[in-house]
Amino acid sequence: MNTIQKEYAEKLVSAEKAVEVVKSGDNIFYGEFTMFPEALDEALAARIMDLKDIRVRSISFTQPPKIVLADPKKEHVIMEDWHCGVVSRKLIDKGMCYYIPVTYHQGPRIVRKYLDVDVVMISVCSMDENGYFNLGPSNSGTAAHIDKAKTVIVEVKANAPTCLGGNSESVHISRVDYIVEGNNKPMLQLPEVIPTENDYKIADFVMKEIEDGSCLQLGIGGLPNVIGANIASSDLKDLGIHTEMLVDSCVDMYNAGRITGKKKSIDVGKMVYTFAMGTDKLYNFLHNNPVCASYPVNYCNDPRIVALNDKVIAINSALEVDLFSQVCSETAGTRHISGTGGQLDYIFAAFASHGGKGLICLNSTHTDKKGNVTSRIRPTLTPGSVVTVPRSIVQYIVTEYGIVQLKGKSTWQRAEDLISIAHPDFRDDLIKEAQTLNIWAKSNKDDNY
């Protein structure tokens, strides 16, 4: 047995033994996204009634923590999320989780400057021959939490893909206090999102803004899936990837020969990302693939870094936009839907990029559960809504009725442009509201509405 193997054997314990280190008042980090520490969570939940004032945080919980479900009255533990997804949204609705507002690229710096981290519990890949545990497809803020942690516990997930860096994609056994061998459940498989008719229409407008050599930031959902498929079947050449989230459509674009990264200014030839979620198609593609580079989010999402690439095309979605051009992508009124994520990072970066374009895409209307149809382009944001992208930062807005560029335009010009891509059924009312808000100027465009 060599030195590294001996150290592994000495630090290997059961999940029940590892969580004995947790004491009342501790701040615990549960890792990120697909790398949820299932065995450790279950073991800690079993003793939560013996603890109090526990705070458990993650960067996007992908399953409800048993430690939280075991304490629905929040008498022992408080759950907090840096990057809210479906799981946290449902628990927020029940008062069982809280969002940590953050401009994503600043997250690691916030941790290092301001937070106490008592225990890190993270899932990792199997240790390599050099004593390193790869973090898998989740690298946005884990390194910062490890830097601050008093105790580091890793739960080995042997079937996770080894994701090459970049940097900070691994933790060495010398920094680890306890090793737990997990249950190796299959990697999270994101269900296919079926695109809508409007997704195809919006994608047509977006495709006209992409040119050879563009560097893409693309997320997940019906619209990104359509755009990815359109790119894969196009004749676009030498596209690059520098994105927050790597998804299945990136694999399709690469396999179709559209992605080469040759025109990038940094990380040339690399598909840069900070986390990845999708299906086994994506995870198999990532495994030990040197064309992919995993970076912490303070590098991947820093607008100053992203903008070093030319022709950055940032494609993001929103819940609503008001006539002042404020973008809300996080809340429906006061109801929490999602986090800021990297939207502000990439919209800012795209404008700073030579030839770059930051696109906010949304359907022009929303139909609620009762069948009521409302406009997503509104006179003002729904009361209580959070501004994700300030009007001073907004560049392009896209609906199924068109695309408008708002930089350098005054309030009345923005109102006119936004109404021009609103659903026709709502345009007259929006004009009246714009007049009431004193942001409507009589022009020769009036006849178009």
C-alpha positions in Angstrom: 0.0 0.0 0.0 1.5 3.4 -1.0 1.3 6.5 1.0 -1.8 7.9 -0.7 -3.7 4.6 -0.4 -2.8 4.4 3.2 -4.1 7.9 3.8 -7.3 7.0 2.0 -7.8 3.9 4.2 -7.2 6.0 7.4 -9.7 8.6 6.4 -12.4 6.2 5.2 -15.4 6.1 7.5 -19.1 5.5 7.4 -21.4 8.4 6.7 -22.8 8.1 10.3 -19.3 8.4 11.7 -18.4 11.4 9.5 -21.4 13.5 10.5 -20.5 13.2 14.2 -18.2 16.1 13.5 -21.2 18.4 13.1 -22.2 20.4 16.2 -24.9 22.9 17.0 -24.5 26.3 15.3 -22.4 24.9 12.4 -22.6 26.3 8.8 -22.6 23.4 6.4 -22.0 23.5 2.6 -23.7 20.7 0.7 -21.9 21.1 -2.7 -23.5 21.9 -6.0 -26.0 20.8 -8.5 -25.7 17.1 -9.5 -23.1 16.4 -6.9 -25.5 16.3 -3.9 -24.1 14.3 -0.9 -26.9 11.8 -0.5 -25.4 9.4 2.1 -24.1 12.3 4.3 -27.4 14.1 4.1 -29.3 11.0 5.2 -26.9 10.3 8.1 -27.1 13.9 9.3 -30.9 13.9 9.1 -30.9 11.0 11.5 -29.3 13.1 14.2 -30.8 16.5 13.4 -33.0 16.4 16.5 -29.9 16.4 18.6 -28.6 19.6 17.0 -29.8 23.2 16.8 -29.1 26.3 14.8 -27.7 24.4 11.8 -27.4 26.3 8.5 -27.2 24.1 5.4 -26.3 25.8 2.1 -25.9 24.6 -1.5 -25.5 26.0 -5.0 -28.8 24.7 -6.4 -30.2 21.8 -4.5 -31.2 19.1 -6.9 -33.1 17.1 -4.4 -34.9 18.0 -1.2 -32.4 17.6 1.7 -33.6 15.0 4.2 -32.1 17.1 7.0 -34.6 19.8 6.1 -37.5 17.5 5.5 -36.8 16.0 9.0 -37.3 19.4 10.5 -40.3 21.1 8.7 -40.8 23.6 11.6 -37.2 24.9 11.1 -36.5 24.3 14.8 -33.1 22.8 14.1 -32.0 23.7 10.6 -32.3 26.6 8.1 -31.8 25.8 4.3 -30.3 28.4 2.0 -29.6 28.3 -1.7 -27.1 30.3 -3.8 -28.7 29.4 -7.1 -32.4 28.6 -6.8 -33.9 25.8 -8.9 -37.1 23.8 -8.8 -36.4 22.0 -5.5 -35.6 25.2 -3.6 -38.5 27.1 -5.2 -41.0 24.5 -3.9 -39.5 24.6 -0.4 -39.4 28.5 -0.5 -43.1 28.4 -1.1 -43.5 26.4 2.1 -41.2 28.7 4.1 -38.5 26.0 4.3 -35.7 27.6 2.3 -34.2 31.0 1.6 -32.4 32.4 -1.4 -29.0 34.1 -1.1 -29.0 37.0 -3.6 -25.8 37.0 -5.6 -24.2 38.2 -8.8 -22.9 34.7 -9.6 -19.3 35.6 -10.5 -18.9 37.3 -7.1 -20.0 34.2 -5.1 -16.5 32.7 -4.4 -15.2 36.1 -3.3 -18.2 36.6 -1.0 -17.5 33.2 0.6 -13.8 34.0 1.1 -14.4 37.5 2.5 -17.5 37.2 4.6 -18.6 33.7 5.4 -17.8 31.1 8.1 -17.8 27.5 6.8 -17.6 24.9 9.5 -18.2 21.7 7.5 -18.0 21.0 3.7 -19.9 17.9 2.6 -19.4 17.3 -1.1 -19.8 14.5 -3.6 -16.7 13.8 -5.7 -15.4 11.4 -8.2 -13.2 8.4 -7.2 -9.7 9.4 -6.2 -7.0 9.2 -8.9 -3.5 7.7 -8.6 -2.2 11.1 -7.5 -4.6 11.5 -4.6 -7.0 14.0 -6.2 -10.8 13.8 -6.0 -12.3 15.5 -9.1 -15.4 17.6 -8.4 -17.3 16.3 -11.4 -19.6 18.6 -13.3 -20.0 21.2 -10.4 -17.1 23.6 -9.9 -18.6 27.0 -9.5 -18.1 27.7 -5.8 -16.9 24.6 -4.1 -13.2 25.5 -4.0 -14.0 28.7 -2.1 -16.0 26.8 0.5 -13.1 24.3 0.8 -10.7 27.1 1.4 -12.8 28.4 4.3 -13.8 25.1 5.8 -12.7 23.8 9.2 -13.7 20.2 8.1 -13.9 18.7 4.7 -15.9 15.5 4.1 -16.1 14.0 0.6 -18.6 11.4 -0.5 -17.3 9.3 -3.4 -19.7 9.1 -6.3 -17.9 6.6 -8.5 -20.1 7.0 -11.6 -19.7 10.8 -11.8 -17.8 12.0 -14.9 -14.3 13.3 -14.3 -14.3 16.8 -15.6 -11.0 18.3 -16.6 -9.9 21.9 -15.9 -9.6 24.8 -16.1 -8.6 25.1 -12.5 -9.9 24.2 -9.1 -11.6 21.2 -10.5 -10.2 18.8 -7.9 -9.4 18.6 -4.2 -6.3 16.7 -2.9 -6.7 14.0 -0.2 -4.4 16.0 2.1 -7.1 18.7 2.3 -9.8 16.0 3.1 -10.6 15.0 6.7 -13.1 12.2 6.1 -13.9 10.0 3.1 -17.3 8.3 2.7 -18.1 5.9 -0.1 -21.5 6.8 -1.4 -24.4 4.8 -2.8 -23.5 5.6 -6.4 -27.0 6.4 -7.6 -27.2 7.3 -11.3 -26.4 10.9 -12.3 -29.4 13.3 -12.4 -31.1 13.1 -15.8 -32.8 16.4 -16.7 -36.1 15.6 -18.5 -36.5 16.8 -22.1 -38.3 20.1 -22.4 -40.6 20.1 -25.4 -40.2 23.4 -27.3 -43.3 25.6 -28.0 -44.2 27.2 -31.3 -43.1 30.5 -29.9 -39.7 29.0 -29.0 -39.2 28.3 -32.7 -40.2 31.8 -33.7 -37.9 33.4 -31.1 -35.0 31.1 -32.2 -35.4 32.3 -35.8 -34.7 35.9 -34.6 -31.8 34.8 -32.4 -30.2 32.8 -35.2 -29.9 36.0 -37.3 -27.7 37.5 -34.6 -25.2 34.6 -34.6 -22.3 34.7 -37.1 -19.2 32.6 -37.8 -16.7 32.8 -34.9 -19.3 33.8 -32.3 -18.7 32.6 -28.7 -21.9 31.3 -27.1 -23.5 31.3 -23.7 -26.5 29.1 -23.8 -28.7 27.7 -21.0 -31.3 25.0 -20.8 -34.9 24.8 -21.8 -37.1 24.6 -24.9 -35.7 27.7 -26.5 -32.0 26.9 -26.0 -32.7 23.4 -27.3 -34.2 24.8 -30.5 -31.3 27.2 -30.9 -28.8 24.4 -30.3 -30.5 22.2 -32.9 -30.7 25.0 -35.4 -27.0 25.7 -35.0 -26.1 22.0 -35.3 -27.9 21.9 -38.6 -26.6 25.3 -39.9 -23.5 26.1 -41.8 -22.1 28.3 -39.1 -18.3 27.9 -38.6 -15.8 28.0 -35.8 -18.2 28.8 -32.9 -16.9 28.9 -29.4 -18.4 28.0 -26.0 -17.8 30.1 -22.9 -20.9 29.5 -20.8 -22.1 29.2 -17.2 -23.9 25.9 -17.8 -22.9 23.2 -20.2 -25.9 21.2 -21.6 -26.8 18.4 -24.0 -27.2 20.8 -27.0 -23.6 21.8 -26.7 -22.7 18.1 -27.4 -24.9 18.1 -30.5 -23.3 21.4 -31.8 -19.8 20.0 -31.2 -20.5 16.7 -32.8 -22.0 18.5 -35.8 -18.7 20.3 -36.3 -20.0 23.8 -35.5 -17.9 24.2 -32.3 -14.1 24.5 -32.7 -13.2 27.4 -30.5 -10.6 28.5 -33.0 -11.7 32.1 -32.9 -11.7 32.5 -29.2 -9.2 34.9 -27.6 -8.8 32.9 -24.4 -9.1 29.2 -23.7 -8.8 28.6 -27.4 -10.3 25.4 -28.5 -11.9 24.8 -25.1 -15.6 24.6 -24.2 -15.5 26.6 -20.9 -18.2 26.2 -18.2 -18.6 26.2 -14.5 -21.3 23.5 -14.1 -23.0 21.0 -16.3 -26.4 19.3 -16.1 -28.2 17.2 -18.6 -28.4 13.5 -19.5 -25.8 10.7 -19.9 -25.1 12.0 -23.3 -23.6 15.1 -21.7 -21.9 13.3 -18.8 -20.3 10.7 -21.1 -19.0 13.5 -23.4 -17.5 15.3 -20.4 -15.7 12.3 -18.9 -11.9 12.9 -19.3 -12.5 15.0 -22.3 -9.8 17.7 -22.8 -11.9 19.8 -25.1 -14.0 20.8 -22.0 -12.6 23.0 -19.3 -14.3 23.4 -15.9 -13.6 26.6 -14.0 -14.8 28.3 -10.8 -17.6 30.8 -11.5 -15.3 33.7 -10.5 -13.4 33.0 -13.7 -16.1 31.6 -15.9 -18.7 34.3 -15.3 -16.5 37.3 -14.6 -17.6 39.9 -17.3 -14.0 41.1 -17.6 -12.9 37.6 -18.5 -15.8 36.6 -20.7 -15.6 39.9 -22.7 -12.0 39.1 -23.8 -13.6 36.9 -26.4 -15.1 38.5 -29.5 -18.7 38.1 -30.6 -20.0 36.8 -27.3 -23.7 35.9 -27.8 -25.4 35.6 -24.4 -28.9 34.0 -24.6 -31.0 34.3 -21.5 -34.7 34.2 -20.6 -37.0 36.4 -18.5 -40.3 36.3 -16.8 -41.3 39.9 -17.6 -40.0 43.2 -18.9 -41.5 46.6 -18.2 -41.8 49.6 -20.5 -38.9 51.2 -18.8 -36.9 48.1 -20.0 -36.3 46.6 -16.6 -35.9 42.8 -16.7 -37.3 40.5 -14.0 -36.1 36.9 -14.3 -36.3 35.8 -10.7 -39.8 36.4 -9.2 -43.4 36.5 -10.0 -44.3 39.4 -7.9 -43.0 38.4 -4.5 -43.0 34.6 -5.3 -39.5 33.4 -5.8 -39.0 31.5 -9.1 -35.3 31.5 -9.8 -32.0 33.1 -8.9 -30.0 35.8 -10.6 -27.5 33.2 -11.7 -25.2 34.4 -14.5 -27.7 36.4 -16.4 -26.4 39.8 -15.3 -22.8 38.6 -15.7 -23.3 37.6 -19.3 -25.5 40.4 -20.4 -22.9 42.8 -19.1 -20.1 40.8 -20.7 -21.7 40.5 -24.1 -22.0 44.2 -24.5 -18.3 44.6 -23.5 -17.2 42.0 -26.0 -16.2 43.3 -29.5 -19.2 42.4 -31.6 -21.0 40.9 -28.7 -24.8 40.8 -28.1 -26.7 40.1 -24.9 -30.2 38.7 -25.6 -33.1 38.5 -23.2 -35.7 36.2 -24.7 -39.3 35.7 -23.5 -42.8 34.8 -24.8 -44.9 37.9 -25.2 -47.7 36.4 -23.1 -48.3 34.2 -20.1 -51.3 31.9 -19.6 -52.1 31.1 -15.9 -53.7 28.0 -14.6 -57.2 29.5 -15.0 -56.6 30.2 -18.7 -56.1 34.0 -18.2 -53.7 35.5 -20.7 -51.5 38.4 -19.6 -48.7 40.3 -21.4 -45.1 39.7 -20.2 -44.3 43.1 -21.5 -45.9 45.3 -18.8 -46.2 49.0 -18.0 -44.3 48.4 -14.8 -43.1 45.2 -13.2 -45.6 43.3 -11.1 -45.4 44.8 -7.5 -42.8 43.0 -5.5 -40.8 41.7 -8.6 -37.1 41.7 -8.4 -35.0 43.5 -11.1 -32.5 41.1 -12.5 -31.1 43.2 -15.3 -31.3 47.0 -14.8 -32.5 49.1 -17.7 -29.1 50.6 -18.0 -27.6 47.2 -18.7 -30.2 45.8 -21.1 -29.2 45.4 -24.7 -31.5 43.2 -26.8 -35.0 42.0 -26.0 -36.6 39.2 -28.1 -40.1 37.8 -28.3 -41.9 35.8 -31.0 -42.8 39.2 -32.6 -39.3 40.5 -33.1 -36.1 41.7 -31.7 -35.2 45.2 -30.5 -31.9 46.8 -29.4 -32.3 49.3 -26.6 -28.8 50.7 -25.9 -28.5 54.4 -26.4 -32.3 54.9 -26.6 -34.4 57.1 -24.4 -37.4 56.0 -22.3 -39.9 56.8 -25.1 -37.9 55.0 -27.7 -37.6 51.9 -25.5 -41.3 51.9 -24.8 -42.1 52.2 -28.5 -39.7 49.3 -29.3 -41.0 47.1 -26.6 -44.6 47.6 -27.5 -43.7 46.8 -31.1 -42.7 43.2 -30.0 -45.5 42.8 -27.5 -48.5 40.6 -28.4 -50.8 42.6 -30.7 -53.8 42.1 -28.4 -52.0 44.2 -25.7 -50.4 46.9 -27.7 -53.2 49.5 -27.5 -53.4 49.2 -23.7 -49.6 49.4 -23.4 -49.6 52.6 -25.5 -52.2 54.1 -23.1 -50.2 53.1 -20.1 -47.0 54.5 -21.6 -48.8 57.8 -22.1 -49.9 57.8 -18.4 -46.3 57.0 -17.4 -45.1 60.0 -19.6 -42.9 57.8 -21.7 -44.8 57.8 -25.0 -44.0 60.3 -27.8 -46.3 60.8 -30.7 -44.5 59.5 -33.8 -45.1 58.3 -37.2 -45.0 54.7 -35.8 -48.4 55.1 -34.2 -50.1 53.8 -37.3 -48.2 50.5 -37.0 -50.0 49.6 -33.8 
